[in-house]
Amino acid sequence: MKPTATGFPVLDRALPGSSGLTPGSLVVVAGRPGVGATSFCMSLLAHAALGPDPRTVAMFSLDMPQDLVLKRLLAQTTGTDLYAM
C-alpha cells in the first residue's frame, strides 16, 4: 500500500518516504490548548478519508467528545460555521 498524502505537500516531503503517511503507522498530534492541534488533525483526517485516494482513518481524542469531533469534521468539510450547527 502506498503512503497517504496529508494535504500539506511540505509535510509530505518531510516525512519518511517523502510522500506522506506510511500505512500502518501511528501518528500523534499534540499541542498546547488553543494552538490548532485538533484543527490540524482534522485536516489530515479529512484529506486522508475524503481526498483523491480515500483511506480508512481513525481519530482518538482525549479532550473532545465524539459528537463535537464529528461536528467539527462536518463543518470543516462542508465549509459550514461550526457554531451555526
PLY file of the C-alpha trace (Angstrom):
ply
format ascii 1.0
element vertex 85
property float x
property float y
property float z
element edge 84
property int vertex1
property int vertex2
end_header
0.00 0.00 0.00
1.39 3.39 -0.91
1.72 6.32 1.53
-1.26 8.62 2.08
-0.83 12.31 1.27
-1.56 14.65 4.17
-2.86 17.54 2.11
0.24 19.51 3.15
2.91 18.98 0.44
5.74 20.37 2.57
4.87 17.94 5.37
4.59 15.04 2.92
8.13 15.73 1.69
9.48 15.94 5.27
8.00 12.59 6.36
9.98 9.35 5.96
9.46 8.04 2.44
8.91 11.61 1.20
5.32 11.10 0.11
3.01 11.12 3.12
1.83 8.93 5.95
3.03 5.35 5.94
0.25 2.71 6.08
0.00 1.09 9.49
1.77 3.92 11.27
0.53 5.70 14.37
0.55 9.49 14.15
0.32 11.51 17.35
-0.62 15.18 17.03
-0.21 17.14 20.24
-0.07 20.76 21.28
-0.96 23.23 23.97
-4.65 24.20 24.19
-5.71 26.67 21.54
-2.79 26.24 19.13
-4.76 24.33 16.49
-3.68 20.71 17.04
-7.24 19.42 16.65
-7.85 21.56 13.54
-4.62 20.29 12.02
-5.55 16.70 12.87
-8.99 17.19 11.30
-7.34 18.45 8.11
-5.13 15.35 7.94
-8.09 13.11 8.66
-10.38 14.75 6.10
-7.75 14.68 3.37
-6.92 11.03 4.01
-10.57 9.93 4.18
-12.09 12.17 1.50
-9.15 13.03 -0.75
-8.24 11.65 -4.18
-7.17 8.28 -2.72
-9.69 7.66 0.13
-8.44 5.66 3.11
-9.98 4.33 6.30
-8.96 6.53 9.21
-9.48 6.69 12.97
-9.18 9.56 15.42
-8.90 9.32 19.18
-9.29 12.50 21.21
-8.58 12.66 24.91
-10.16 16.08 25.37
-13.11 16.26 22.98
-16.38 14.29 22.97
-17.26 12.23 19.89
-20.20 14.41 18.84
-18.01 17.53 18.80
-15.31 15.74 16.77
-17.97 14.77 14.20
-19.44 18.28 14.12
-16.00 19.82 13.59
-15.24 17.40 10.76
-18.61 18.10 9.15
-18.13 21.87 9.49
-14.62 21.71 8.03
-15.52 19.54 5.05
-18.70 21.47 4.16
-17.48 24.97 4.94
-20.30 25.45 7.46
-19.86 27.58 10.57
-19.41 25.17 13.48
-21.37 27.42 15.83
-24.30 27.66 13.39
-24.80 23.88 13.56
0 1
1 2
2 3
3 4
4 5
5 6
6 7
7 8
8 9
9 10
10 11
11 12
12 13
13 14
14 15
15 16
16 17
17 18
18 19
19 20
20 21
21 22
22 23
23 24
24 25
25 26
26 27
27 28
28 29
29 30
30 31
31 32
32 33
33 34
34 35
35 36
36 37
37 38
38 39
39 40
40 41
41 42
42 43
43 44
44 45
45 46
46 47
47 48
48 49
49 50
50 51
51 52
52 53
53 54
54 55
55 56
56 57
57 58
58 59
59 60
60 61
61 62
62 63
63 64
64 65
65 66
66 67
67 68
68 69
69 70
70 71
71 72
72 73
73 74
74 75
75 76
76 77
77 78
78 79
79 80
80 81
81 82
82 83
83 84
